[in-house]
Amino acid sequence: MFKSNASKNETNFWISYADLMAGLLFVFILLIGAILVKSTIIKNSLNQKESVLNEQNETLNEQSQTLVEQSKHLISMSQELLMKEDEINKLRNLLAQRQEALDSSNKNLTITQNSLKLKSNEIEKLNQLLLAQNTKIDDYSSHIVLLQNILNEQNSTLSSSQKELKDYKDRVIVLSNKLSKKDEKLKLTDEKLLKLLQALDNKQTKYDELLTKLQAQKAKIKSLTGIKLKVISELKASLGSKINIDKKSGSLRLASNILFDKGSAVLKEGAKAQLKANFIDYVSTLINNKNIAEHLDKIIIEGHTDSDGSYLYNLKLSQQRAFAVMNYLLTLDYIKKNNIKEKLVASGRSYLDVIQYNGKEDKDASRRIEIKFKLKNQDAMYEIERILDAD
């Protein structure tokens, strides 16, 4: 196919080349005719203008001579072109002959290709027949293998069943021997169980004794950890309704609006007398009771605010108010006489412990000063009580 395409391209090239040369020959002939016509026109015009153009006759003659020479040259060239056109025609004939030969060869090739296709189809059919026969042979061989495997399995099952029967017989003999031995061991274990039961009874009595001791110690520890509850009940009993005491912590609560102006940490002069009286009543109850005084560790003055404003602003304000109350209390003779200066501690809590009623903040109640007590080893006693009460 590639050869035929190449030959076609080659013939087309020569045909176009011949057409081009013929066109050039026609152009040259037209030029020659045009030159001849022009020369005759010039000669006629020269004859008419001989009187006026005598001076230019020589030059025109020379030009006419050159034109004649050029025309002769063009005629020779046209003759050469005619010769070349003959050669082109001959080449066209040769190309046509070659084209006919190529066409005949293409026809032969198509015939051979068709014959090859027929042969390939026959070969494919034969291959399919062979594959079908091979699959049948494989099926027969697989069936034979399956039958052999079944026979082998049956033989193996028969041999295994015979071995299992022998094993069962041997196991029955062994089990009968073991049963006889176990009967002997059971007798020995009964004796050991009796001894163990006796030992357990002894241990149970010891365990009961330990439990009674532990319960007694637990009661003692709970009595120690319940000191704070006793202190709170003592405060309520002695102070009554004179002072606002918190039921859970036992702290003395004083409203900030009584002690300070809004946003101020300067203690009001009119509030000092009430602060002094409440503080002395509260602390004297703690100090004068021997059962409380020996466990008293610190007297804490805490400043609290509501949630309005930033945390740092409220922290600074609460600290300043707590220090203002502490500085005033340190000026009292009661502190010096009872030597409780070292027990006083002041701190600010900002709005960390606001007071809420029904899930809403009570801002008036949250702005307060609290005076509370801390017992010795209070945190340790709470932890011991939590462990003892755990399940």
LINDA-V858598 format. One record per run of one state. SS is the DSSP state (H for helix, E for strand, C for the rest). FROM is the first residue (numbers start at 1). TO is the last residue. If there is no record, write none. Layout:
<<SS | FROM | TO> <SS | FROM | TO>>
This chain:
<<C | 1 | 1> <H | 2 | 48> <C | 49 | 56> <H | 57 | 225> <C | 226 | 226> <H | 227 | 239> <C | 240 | 244> <E | 245 | 245> <C | 246 | 251> <E | 252 | 255> <H | 256 | 259> <C | 260 | 268> <H | 269 | 288> <C | 289 | 289> <H | 290 | 293> <C | 294 | 295> <E | 296 | 304> <C | 305 | 310> <H | 311 | 329> <C | 330 | 332> <H | 333 | 338> <C | 339 | 340> <H | 341 | 343> <E | 344 | 348> <C | 349 | 355> <E | 356 | 357> <C | 358 | 359> <E | 360 | 361> <C | 362 | 362> <H | 363 | 366> <C | 367 | 367> <E | 368 | 375> <C | 376 | 377> <H | 378 | 389> <C | 390 | 391>>
